[in-house]
Amino acid sequence: MNPTRALALLATTLLTTGLASATAPIGNAATAPHATVRAPGTSALGTSLRLTVAHGETPSSGTPRTVTLECPPYGGTATTHPDPVTACRLVDSVNGDLDRLDVDPGVCTDQYDPYTVTASGTYRGHPLSFRHTYGNHCVLLRTAGAVFDF
């Protein structure tokens, strides 16, 4: 491979993985003060969600519980979620599509004792809105895990 092509390939790899910025000299990409290291495929934009859990068939049933979940790079200063690290990991695992959560598929009773959850805000800079009613608390926790466990 010629040196020019190899250098172009290296620069493209560093830019797409977030290890360099387009304005930083290639020789200084790893040490540039504004360079960030992220997992491949993640965006520089953070996640900020308002999550609610209500015991009933509507988001306002009973006394709904509400928390704020912020995921990097926001820093989580407004996070009130009890386990933000796990919840952020789960939201990222489904790319913000909370309908795809299925944390611990397993057996729950068929007892109907509904819980309704909502999520609104932004996921990696994109609007996110979610509402779902689960048949009971066991199904909620097995499906959504730490995201709605508060």
CNS distance restraints for C-alpha pairs under 8 A (distance, minus, plus):
assign (resid   1 and name CA) (resid   5 and name CA) 6.73 0.50 0.50
assign (resid   1 and name CA) (resid   6 and name CA) 6.49 0.50 0.50
assign (resid   2 and name CA) (resid   6 and name CA) 6.31 0.50 0.50
assign (resid   3 and name CA) (resid   7 and name CA) 6.10 0.50 0.50
assign (resid   4 and name CA) (resid   8 and name CA) 6.22 0.50 0.50
assign (resid   5 and name CA) (resid   9 and name CA) 6.15 0.50 0.50
assign (resid   6 and name CA) (resid  10 and name CA) 6.19 0.50 0.50
assign (resid   7 and name CA) (resid  11 and name CA) 6.15 0.50 0.50
assign (resid   8 and name CA) (resid  12 and name CA) 6.16 0.50 0.50
assign (resid   9 and name CA) (resid  13 and name CA) 6.16 0.50 0.50
assign (resid  10 and name CA) (resid  14 and name CA) 6.18 0.50 0.50
assign (resid  11 and name CA) (resid  15 and name CA) 6.16 0.50 0.50
assign (resid  11 and name CA) (resid  26 and name CA) 6.88 0.50 0.50
assign (resid  12 and name CA) (resid  16 and name CA) 6.11 0.50 0.50
assign (resid  13 and name CA) (resid  17 and name CA) 6.13 0.50 0.50
assign (resid  14 and name CA) (resid  18 and name CA) 6.15 0.50 0.50
assign (resid  14 and name CA) (resid  19 and name CA) 4.97 0.50 0.50
assign (resid  14 and name CA) (resid  20 and name CA) 5.40 0.50 0.50
assign (resid  15 and name CA) (resid  19 and name CA) 6.09 0.50 0.50
assign (resid  15 and name CA) (resid  20 and name CA) 5.15 0.50 0.50
assign (resid  15 and name CA) (resid  21 and name CA) 6.04 0.50 0.50
assign (resid  15 and name CA) (resid  22 and name CA) 6.76 0.50 0.50
assign (resid  17 and name CA) (resid  37 and name CA) 7.78 0.50 0.50
assign (resid  17 and name CA) (resid  38 and name CA) 7.12 0.50 0.50
assign (resid  17 and name CA) (resid  39 and name CA) 7.42 0.50 0.50
assign (resid  17 and name CA) (resid  40 and name CA) 5.37 0.50 0.50
assign (resid  17 and name CA) (resid  41 and name CA) 7.33 0.50 0.50
assign (resid  18 and name CA) (resid  35 and name CA) 7.39 0.50 0.50
assign (resid  18 and name CA) (resid  36 and name CA) 6.17 0.50 0.50
assign (resid  18 and name CA) (resid  37 and name CA) 5.89 0.50 0.50
assign (resid  18 and name CA) (resid  38 and name CA) 6.22 0.50 0.50
assign (resid  18 and name CA) (resid  40 and name CA) 7.74 0.50 0.50
assign (resid  19 and name CA) (resid  29 and name CA) 6.93 0.50 0.50
assign (resid  19 and name CA) (resid  30 and name CA) 6.58 0.50 0.50
assign (resid  19 and name CA) (resid  35 and name CA) 6.01 0.50 0.50
assign (resid  19 and name CA) (resid  36 and name CA) 5.84 0.50 0.50
assign (resid  19 and name CA) (resid  37 and name CA) 5.37 0.50 0.50
assign (resid  19 and name CA) (resid  38 and name CA) 7.61 0.50 0.50
assign (resid  20 and name CA) (resid  24 and name CA) 6.73 0.50 0.50
assign (resid  20 and name CA) (resid  26 and name CA) 7.70 0.50 0.50
assign (resid  20 and name CA) (resid  29 and name CA) 4.87 0.50 0.50
assign (resid  20 and name CA) (resid  30 and name CA) 6.63 0.50 0.50
assign (resid  20 and name CA) (resid  32 and name CA) 7.77 0.50 0.50
assign (resid  20 and name CA) (resid  35 and name CA) 5.37 0.50 0.50
assign (resid  20 and name CA) (resid  36 and name CA) 7.22 0.50 0.50
assign (resid  21 and name CA) (resid  29 and name CA) 7.08 0.50 0.50
assign (resid  21 and name CA) (resid  34 and name CA) 7.77 0.50 0.50
assign (resid  21 and name CA) (resid  35 and name CA) 6.32 0.50 0.50
assign (resid  24 and name CA) (resid  28 and name CA) 6.69 0.50 0.50
assign (resid  24 and name CA) (resid  29 and name CA) 5.80 0.50 0.50
assign (resid  24 and name CA) (resid  32 and name CA) 6.81 0.50 0.50
assign (resid  25 and name CA) (resid  29 and name CA) 6.11 0.50 0.50
assign (resid  28 and name CA) (resid  32 and name CA) 5.71 0.50 0.50
assign (resid  29 and name CA) (resid  35 and name CA) 6.79 0.50 0.50
assign (resid  30 and name CA) (resid  35 and name CA) 6.82 0.50 0.50
assign (resid  31 and name CA) (resid  35 and name CA) 7.13 0.50 0.50
assign (resid  38 and name CA) (resid  42 and name CA) 6.61 0.50 0.50
assign (resid  38 and name CA) (resid  44 and name CA) 7.90 0.50 0.50
assign (resid  43 and name CA) (resid 124 and name CA) 6.10 0.50 0.50
assign (resid  44 and name CA) (resid  73 and name CA) 6.92 0.50 0.50
assign (resid  44 and name CA) (resid 124 and name CA) 7.41 0.50 0.50
assign (resid  45 and name CA) (resid  72 and name CA) 7.90 0.50 0.50
assign (resid  45 and name CA) (resid  73 and name CA) 6.77 0.50 0.50
assign (resid  45 and name CA) (resid 124 and name CA) 4.65 0.50 0.50
assign (resid  45 and name CA) (resid 125 and name CA) 5.42 0.50 0.50
assign (resid  46 and name CA) (resid  70 and name CA) 7.36 0.50 0.50
assign (resid  46 and name CA) (resid  71 and name CA) 5.70 0.50 0.50
assign (resid  46 and name CA) (resid  72 and name CA) 5.20 0.50 0.50
assign (resid  46 and name CA) (resid  73 and name CA) 5.13 0.50 0.50
assign (resid  46 and name CA) (resid  74 and name CA) 5.63 0.50 0.50
assign (resid  46 and name CA) (resid 122 and name CA) 7.99 0.50 0.50
assign (resid  46 and name CA) (resid 123 and name CA) 6.73 0.50 0.50
assign (resid  46 and name CA) (resid 124 and name CA) 4.82 0.50 0.50
assign (resid  46 and name CA) (resid 125 and name CA) 6.52 0.50 0.50
assign (resid  47 and name CA) (resid  69 and name CA) 7.66 0.50 0.50
assign (resid  47 and name CA) (resid  70 and name CA) 5.46 0.50 0.50
assign (resid  47 and name CA) (resid  71 and name CA) 4.95 0.50 0.50
assign (resid  47 and name CA) (resid  72 and name CA) 6.91 0.50 0.50
assign (resid  47 and name CA) (resid  74 and name CA) 7.44 0.50 0.50
assign (resid  47 and name CA) (resid 121 and name CA) 7.83 0.50 0.50
assign (resid  47 and name CA) (resid 122 and name CA) 5.51 0.50 0.50
assign (resid  47 and name CA) (resid 123 and name CA) 4.44 0.50 0.50
assign (resid  47 and name CA) (resid 124 and name CA) 5.12 0.50 0.50
assign (resid  47 and name CA) (resid 125 and name CA) 6.87 0.50 0.50
assign (resid  48 and name CA) (resid  68 and name CA) 7.23 0.50 0.50
assign (resid  48 and name CA) (resid  69 and name CA) 5.72 0.50 0.50
assign (resid  48 and name CA) (resid  70 and name CA) 4.43 0.50 0.50
assign (resid  48 and name CA) (resid  71 and name CA) 6.53 0.50 0.50
assign (resid  48 and name CA) (resid 121 and name CA) 5.75 0.50 0.50
assign (resid  48 and name CA) (resid 122 and name CA) 5.39 0.50 0.50
assign (resid  48 and name CA) (resid 123 and name CA) 6.57 0.50 0.50
assign (resid  49 and name CA) (resid  68 and name CA) 5.74 0.50 0.50
assign (resid  49 and name CA) (resid  69 and name CA) 5.12 0.50 0.50
assign (resid  49 and name CA) (resid  70 and name CA) 6.42 0.50 0.50
assign (resid  49 and name CA) (resid 119 and name CA) 6.20 0.50 0.50
assign (resid  49 and name CA) (resid 120 and name CA) 5.45 0.50 0.50
assign (resid  49 and name CA) (resid 121 and name CA) 4.53 0.50 0.50
assign (resid  49 and name CA) (resid 122 and name CA) 6.15 0.50 0.50
assign (resid  49 and name CA) (resid 123 and name CA) 7.54 0.50 0.50
assign (resid  50 and name CA) (resid  66 and name CA) 6.98 0.50 0.50
assign (resid  50 and name CA) (resid  67 and name CA) 5.97 0.50 0.50
assign (resid  50 and name CA) (resid  68 and name CA) 4.68 0.50 0.50
assign (resid  50 and name CA) (resid  69 and name CA) 6.41 0.50 0.50
assign (resid  50 and name CA) (resid 118 and name CA) 7.95 0.50 0.50
assign (resid  50 and name CA) (resid 119 and name CA) 5.59 0.50 0.50
assign (resid  50 and name CA) (resid 120 and name CA) 5.36 0.50 0.50
assign (resid  50 and name CA) (resid 121 and name CA) 6.23 0.50 0.50
assign (resid  51 and name CA) (resid  66 and name CA) 5.56 0.50 0.50
assign (resid  51 and name CA) (resid  67 and name CA) 5.39 0.50 0.50
assign (resid  51 and name CA) (resid  68 and name CA) 6.16 0.50 0.50
assign (resid  51 and name CA) (resid  69 and name CA) 7.28 0.50 0.50
assign (resid  51 and name CA) (resid 117 and name CA) 7.25 0.50 0.50
assign (resid  51 and name CA) (resid 118 and name CA) 5.65 0.50 0.50
assign (resid  51 and name CA) (resid 119 and name CA) 4.56 0.50 0.50
assign (resid  51 and name CA) (resid 120 and name CA) 6.79 0.50 0.50
assign (resid  51 and name CA) (resid 148 and name CA) 7.22 0.50 0.50
assign (resid  52 and name CA) (resid  59 and name CA) 7.28 0.50 0.50
assign (resid  52 and name CA) (resid  64 and name CA) 6.33 0.50 0.50
assign (resid  52 and name CA) (resid  65 and name CA) 5.44 0.50 0.50
assign (resid  52 and name CA) (resid  66 and name CA) 4.36 0.50 0.50
assign (resid  52 and name CA) (resid  67 and name CA) 6.58 0.50 0.50
assign (resid  52 and name CA) (resid 117 and name CA) 5.41 0.50 0.50
assign (resid  52 and name CA) (resid 118 and name CA) 5.20 0.50 0.50
assign (resid  52 and name CA) (resid 119 and name CA) 6.63 0.50 0.50
assign (resid  52 and name CA) (resid 148 and name CA) 7.55 0.50 0.50
assign (resid  53 and name CA) (resid  59 and name CA) 7.02 0.50 0.50
assign (resid  53 and name CA) (resid  64 and name CA) 5.50 0.50 0.50
assign (resid  53 and name CA) (resid  65 and name CA) 5.26 0.50 0.50
assign (resid  53 and name CA) (resid  66 and name CA) 6.63 0.50 0.50
assign (resid  53 and name CA) (resid 115 and name CA) 6.82 0.50 0.50
assign (resid  53 and name CA) (resid 116 and name CA) 5.86 0.50 0.50
assign (resid  53 and name CA) (resid 117 and name CA) 4.53 0.50 0.50
assign (resid  53 and name CA) (resid 118 and name CA) 6.82 0.50 0.50
assign (resid  53 and name CA) (resid 148 and name CA) 6.79 0.50 0.50
assign (resid  53 and name CA) (resid 150 and name CA) 7.92 0.50 0.50
assign (resid  54 and name CA) (resid  58 and name CA) 7.05 0.50 0.50
assign (resid  54 and name CA) (resid  59 and name CA) 5.44 0.50 0.50
assign (resid  54 and name CA) (resid  60 and name CA) 6.29 0.50 0.50
assign (resid  54 and name CA) (resid  61 and name CA) 5.50 0.50 0.50
assign (resid  54 and name CA) (resid  62 and name CA) 6.42 0.50 0.50
assign (resid  54 and name CA) (resid  63 and name CA) 6.48 0.50 0.50
assign (resid  54 and name CA) (resid  64 and name CA) 4.28 0.50 0.50
assign (resid  54 and name CA) (resid  65 and name CA) 6.43 0.50 0.50
assign (resid  54 and name CA) (resid 115 and name CA) 5.60 0.50 0.50
assign (resid  54 and name CA) (resid 116 and name CA) 5.19 0.50 0.50
assign (resid  54 and name CA) (resid 117 and name CA) 6.29 0.50 0.50
assign (resid  55 and name CA) (resid  61 and name CA) 5.86 0.50 0.50
assign (resid  55 and name CA) (resid  62 and name CA) 5.91 0.50 0.50
assign (resid  55 and name CA) (resid  63 and name CA) 7.47 0.50 0.50
assign (resid  55 and name CA) (resid  64 and name CA) 7.07 0.50 0.50
assign (resid  55 and name CA) (resid 113 and name CA) 7.86 0.50 0.50
assign (resid  55 and name CA) (resid 114 and name CA) 6.23 0.50 0.50
assign (resid  55 and name CA) (resid 115 and name CA) 4.52 0.50 0.50
assign (resid  55 and name CA) (resid 116 and name CA) 6.43 0.50 0.50
assign (resid  56 and name CA) (resid  61 and name CA) 5.06 0.50 0.50
assign (resid  56 and name CA) (resid  62 and name CA) 6.85 0.50 0.50
assign (resid  56 and name CA) (resid 113 and name CA) 7.19 0.50 0.50
assign (resid  56 and name CA) (resid 114 and name CA) 4.93 0.50 0.50
assign (resid  56 and name CA) (resid 115 and name CA) 5.01 0.50 0.50
assign (resid  56 and name CA) (resid 116 and name CA) 6.10 0.50 0.50
assign (resid  57 and name CA) (resid  61 and name CA) 6.67 0.50 0.50
assign (resid  57 and name CA) (resid 114 and name CA) 5.82 0.50 0.50
assign (resid  57 and name CA) (resid 115 and name CA) 6.35 0.50 0.50
assign (resid  57 and name CA) (resid 116 and name CA) 5.74 0.50 0.50
assign (resid  57 and name CA) (resid 133 and name CA) 6.30 0.50 0.50
assign (resid  58 and name CA) (resid 116 and name CA) 5.82 0.50 0.50
assign (resid  58 and name CA) (resid 133 and name CA) 7.71 0.50 0.50
assign (resid  59 and name CA) (resid  64 and name CA) 6.93 0.50 0.50
assign (resid  59 and name CA) (resid 116 and name CA) 5.56 0.50 0.50
assign (resid  59 and name CA) (resid 117 and name CA) 6.37 0.50 0.50
assign (resid  59 and name CA) (resid 118 and name CA) 6.87 0.50 0.50
assign (resid  60 and name CA) (resid  64 and name CA) 5.97 0.50 0.50
assign (resid  65 and name CA) (resid 150 and name CA) 7.58 0.50 0.50
assign (resid  67 and name CA) (resid  79 and name CA) 7.42 0.50 0.50
assign (resid  67 and name CA) (resid  80 and name CA) 5.31 0.50 0.50
assign (resid  67 and name CA) (resid  81 and name CA) 5.40 0.50 0.50
assign (resid  67 and name CA) (resid 150 and name CA) 7.94 0.50 0.50
assign (resid  68 and name CA) (resid  78 and name CA) 6.70 0.50 0.50
assign (resid  68 and name CA) (resid  79 and name CA) 5.01 0.50 0.50
assign (resid  68 and name CA) (resid  80 and name CA) 5.15 0.50 0.50
assign (resid  68 and name CA) (resid  81 and name CA) 5.85 0.50 0.50
assign (resid  69 and name CA) (resid  76 and name CA) 7.42 0.50 0.50
assign (resid  69 and name CA) (resid  78 and name CA) 7.56 0.50 0.50
assign (resid  69 and name CA) (resid  79 and name CA) 4.88 0.50 0.50
assign (resid  69 and name CA) (resid  80 and name CA) 6.50 0.50 0.50
assign (resid  69 and name CA) (resid  81 and name CA) 5.59 0.50 0.50
assign (resid  69 and name CA) (resid  84 and name CA) 6.35 0.50 0.50
assign (resid  69 and name CA) (resid  87 and name CA) 7.97 0.50 0.50
assign (resid  69 and name CA) (resid  88 and name CA) 7.73 0.50 0.50
assign (resid  70 and name CA) (resid  74 and name CA) 6.57 0.50 0.50
assign (resid  70 and name CA) (resid  75 and name CA) 7.27 0.50 0.50
assign (resid  70 and name CA) (resid  76 and name CA) 4.85 0.50 0.50
assign (resid  70 and name CA) (resid  77 and name CA) 7.73 0.50 0.50
assign (resid  70 and name CA) (resid  78 and name CA) 6.86 0.50 0.50
assign (resid  70 and name CA) (resid  79 and name CA) 5.36 0.50 0.50
assign (resid  70 and name CA) (resid  84 and name CA) 7.34 0.50 0.50
assign (resid  70 and name CA) (resid  88 and name CA) 7.71 0.50 0.50
assign (resid  71 and name CA) (resid  75 and name CA) 6.90 0.50 0.50
assign (resid  71 and name CA) (resid  76 and name CA) 6.11 0.50 0.50
assign (resid  71 and name CA) (resid  84 and name CA) 7.36 0.50 0.50
assign (resid  71 and name CA) (resid  85 and name CA) 7.79 0.50 0.50
assign (resid  71 and name CA) (resid  88 and name CA) 5.74 0.50 0.50
assign (resid  72 and name CA) (resid  76 and name CA) 6.94 0.50 0.50
assign (resid  79 and name CA) (resid  84 and name CA) 7.29 0.50 0.50
assign (resid  81 and name CA) (resid 150 and name CA) 7.14 0.50 0.50
assign (resid  82 and name CA) (resid 150 and name CA) 6.63 0.50 0.50
assign (resid  83 and name CA) (resid  87 and name CA) 6.24 0.50 0.50
assign (resid  83 and name CA) (resid 146 and name CA) 6.83 0.50 0.50
assign (resid  84 and name CA) (resid  88 and name CA) 5.80 0.50 0.50
assign (resid  85 and name CA) (resid  89 and name CA) 6.20 0.50 0.50
assign (resid  86 and name CA) (resid  90 and name CA) 6.22 0.50 0.50
assign (resid  86 and name CA) (resid 146 and name CA) 6.33 0.50 0.50
assign (resid  86 and name CA) (resid 147 and name CA) 7.61 0.50 0.50
assign (resid  87 and name CA) (resid  91 and name CA) 6.23 0.50 0.50
assign (resid  87 and name CA) (resid 145 and name CA) 7.86 0.50 0.50
assign (resid  87 and name CA) (resid 146 and name CA) 5.20 0.50 0.50
assign (resid  87 and name CA) (resid 147 and name CA) 4.48 0.50 0.50
assign (resid  88 and name CA) (resid  92 and name CA) 6.05 0.50 0.50
assign (resid  88 and name CA) (resid 147 and name CA) 7.60 0.50 0.50
assign (resid  89 and name CA) (resid  93 and name CA) 6.07 0.50 0.50
assign (resid  90 and name CA) (resid  94 and name CA) 6.82 0.50 0.50
assign (resid  90 and name CA) (resid 101 and name CA) 7.66 0.50 0.50
assign (resid  90 and name CA) (resid 146 and name CA) 7.75 0.50 0.50
assign (resid  90 and name CA) (resid 147 and name CA) 7.01 0.50 0.50
assign (resid  91 and name CA) (resid  95 and name CA) 6.27 0.50 0.50
assign (resid  91 and name CA) (resid  96 and name CA) 5.20 0.50 0.50
assign (resid  91 and name CA) (resid  97 and name CA) 7.44 0.50 0.50
assign (resid  91 and name CA) (resid  98 and name CA) 6.83 0.50 0.50
assign (resid  91 and name CA) (resid 147 and name CA) 7.39 0.50 0.50
assign (resid  92 and name CA) (resid  96 and name CA) 5.98 0.50 0.50
assign (resid  94 and name CA) (resid  98 and name CA) 6.71 0.50 0.50
assign (resid  94 and name CA) (resid 100 and name CA) 6.16 0.50 0.50
assign (resid  94 and name CA) (resid 101 and name CA) 6.63 0.50 0.50
assign (resid  96 and name CA) (resid 123 and name CA) 5.97 0.50 0.50
assign (resid  96 and name CA) (resid 128 and name CA) 7.44 0.50 0.50
assign (resid  97 and name CA) (resid 101 and name CA) 7.59 0.50 0.50
assign (resid  98 and name CA) (resid 130 and name CA) 7.06 0.50 0.50
assign (resid  98 and name CA) (resid 144 and name CA) 7.88 0.50 0.50
assign (resid  99 and name CA) (resid 130 and name CA) 7.97 0.50 0.50
assign (resid 101 and name CA) (resid 143 and name CA) 5.88 0.50 0.50
assign (resid 101 and name CA) (resid 144 and name CA) 5.57 0.50 0.50
assign (resid 102 and name CA) (resid 142 and name CA) 6.82 0.50 0.50
assign (resid 102 and name CA) (resid 143 and name CA) 4.28 0.50 0.50
assign (resid 102 and name CA) (resid 144 and name CA) 6.19 0.50 0.50
assign (resid 102 and name CA) (resid 145 and name CA) 7.95 0.50 0.50
assign (resid 103 and name CA) (resid 142 and name CA) 5.75 0.50 0.50
assign (resid 103 and name CA) (resid 143 and name CA) 5.13 0.50 0.50
assign (resid 103 and name CA) (resid 144 and name CA) 5.98 0.50 0.50
assign (resid 103 and name CA) (resid 145 and name CA) 5.70 0.50 0.50
assign (resid 104 and name CA) (resid 141 and name CA) 8.00 0.50 0.50
assign (resid 104 and name CA) (resid 142 and name CA) 4.64 0.50 0.50
assign (resid 104 and name CA) (resid 143 and name CA) 6.16 0.50 0.50
assign (resid 104 and name CA) (resid 145 and name CA) 7.42 0.50 0.50
assign (resid 105 and name CA) (resid 142 and name CA) 5.90 0.50 0.50
assign (resid 105 and name CA) (resid 143 and name CA) 6.67 0.50 0.50
assign (resid 106 and name CA) (resid 142 and name CA) 7.05 0.50 0.50
assign (resid 108 and name CA) (resid 138 and name CA) 5.92 0.50 0.50
assign (resid 108 and name CA) (resid 139 and name CA) 6.26 0.50 0.50
assign (resid 109 and name CA) (resid 138 and name CA) 7.81 0.50 0.50
assign (resid 110 and name CA) (resid 135 and name CA) 7.74 0.50 0.50
assign (resid 111 and name CA) (resid 135 and name CA) 7.43 0.50 0.50
assign (resid 111 and name CA) (resid 136 and name CA) 6.89 0.50 0.50
assign (resid 112 and name CA) (resid 135 and name CA) 5.25 0.50 0.50
assign (resid 112 and name CA) (resid 136 and name CA) 5.83 0.50 0.50
assign (resid 113 and name CA) (resid 135 and name CA) 5.88 0.50 0.50
assign (resid 113 and name CA) (resid 136 and name CA) 4.67 0.50 0.50
assign (resid 113 and name CA) (resid 137 and name CA) 7.37 0.50 0.50
assign (resid 114 and name CA) (resid 133 and name CA) 6.41 0.50 0.50
assign (resid 114 and name CA) (resid 134 and name CA) 5.58 0.50 0.50
assign (resid 114 and name CA) (resid 135 and name CA) 4.62 0.50 0.50
assign (resid 114 and name CA) (resid 136 and name CA) 4.77 0.50 0.50
assign (resid 114 and name CA) (resid 137 and name CA) 7.23 0.50 0.50
assign (resid 115 and name CA) (resid 133 and name CA) 5.54 0.50 0.50
assign (resid 115 and name CA) (resid 134 and name CA) 5.32 0.50 0.50
assign (resid 115 and name CA) (resid 135 and name CA) 6.68 0.50 0.50
assign (resid 115 and name CA) (resid 136 and name CA) 5.95 0.50 0.50
assign (resid 115 and name CA) (resid 137 and name CA) 6.38 0.50 0.50
assign (resid 115 and name CA) (resid 140 and name CA) 7.26 0.50 0.50
assign (resid 116 and name CA) (resid 131 and name CA) 7.15 0.50 0.50
assign (resid 116 and name CA) (resid 132 and name CA) 5.64 0.50 0.50
assign (resid 116 and name CA) (resid 133 and name CA) 4.11 0.50 0.50
assign (resid 116 and name CA) (resid 134 and name CA) 6.24 0.50 0.50
assign (resid 117 and name CA) (resid 130 and name CA) 7.91 0.50 0.50
assign (resid 117 and name CA) (resid 131 and name CA) 5.63 0.50 0.50
assign (resid 117 and name CA) (resid 132 and name CA) 5.51 0.50 0.50
assign (resid 117 and name CA) (resid 133 and name CA) 6.36 0.50 0.50
assign (resid 117 and name CA) (resid 148 and name CA) 7.36 0.50 0.50
assign (resid 118 and name CA) (resid 129 and name CA) 7.47 0.50 0.50
assign (resid 118 and name CA) (resid 130 and name CA) 5.31 0.50 0.50
assign (resid 118 and name CA) (resid 131 and name CA) 4.34 0.50 0.50
assign (resid 118 and name CA) (resid 132 and name CA) 6.66 0.50 0.50
assign (resid 119 and name CA) (resid 128 and name CA) 7.20 0.50 0.50
assign (resid 119 and name CA) (resid 129 and name CA) 5.60 0.50 0.50
assign (resid 119 and name CA) (resid 130 and name CA) 4.94 0.50 0.50
assign (resid 119 and name CA) (resid 131 and name CA) 6.58 0.50 0.50
assign (resid 120 and name CA) (resid 127 and name CA) 7.67 0.50 0.50
assign (resid 120 and name CA) (resid 128 and name CA) 5.45 0.50 0.50
assign (resid 120 and name CA) (resid 129 and name CA) 4.52 0.50 0.50
assign (resid 120 and name CA) (resid 130 and name CA) 6.45 0.50 0.50
assign (resid 121 and name CA) (resid 127 and name CA) 5.85 0.50 0.50
assign (resid 121 and name CA) (resid 128 and name CA) 5.34 0.50 0.50
assign (resid 121 and name CA) (resid 129 and name CA) 6.75 0.50 0.50
assign (resid 122 and name CA) (resid 126 and name CA) 5.11 0.50 0.50
assign (resid 122 and name CA) (resid 127 and name CA) 4.43 0.50 0.50
assign (resid 122 and name CA) (resid 128 and name CA) 5.14 0.50 0.50
assign (resid 123 and name CA) (resid 127 and name CA) 6.30 0.50 0.50
assign (resid 123 and name CA) (resid 128 and name CA) 6.05 0.50 0.50
assign (resid 134 and name CA) (resid 139 and name CA) 6.21 0.50 0.50
assign (resid 134 and name CA) (resid 140 and name CA) 5.56 0.50 0.50
assign (resid 135 and name CA) (resid 139 and name CA) 6.40 0.50 0.50
assign (resid 135 and name CA) (resid 140 and name CA) 7.56 0.50 0.50
assign (resid 136 and name CA) (resid 140 and name CA) 6.38 0.50 0.50
assign (resid 137 and name CA) (resid 141 and name CA) 6.24 0.50 0.50
assign (resid 138 and name CA) (resid 142 and name CA) 6.09 0.50 0.50
assign (resid 139 and name CA) (resid 143 and name CA) 5.92 0.50 0.50
assign (resid 140 and name CA) (resid 144 and name CA) 5.79 0.50 0.50
assign (resid 140 and name CA) (resid 145 and name CA) 7.26 0.50 0.50
assign (resid 140 and name CA) (resid 148 and name CA) 7.70 0.50 0.50
assign (resid 141 and name CA) (resid 145 and name CA) 4.59 0.50 0.50
assign (resid 141 and name CA) (resid 146 and name CA) 7.30 0.50 0.50
assign (resid 141 and name CA) (resid 148 and name CA) 7.29 0.50 0.50
assign (resid 141 and name CA) (resid 149 and name CA) 6.63 0.50 0.50
assign (resid 144 and name CA) (resid 148 and name CA) 6.19 0.50 0.50
assign (resid 144 and name CA) (resid 149 and name CA) 7.97 0.50 0.50
assign (resid 145 and name CA) (resid 149 and name CA) 6.30 0.50 0.50
assign (resid 146 and name CA) (resid 150 and name CA) 7.78 0.50 0.50
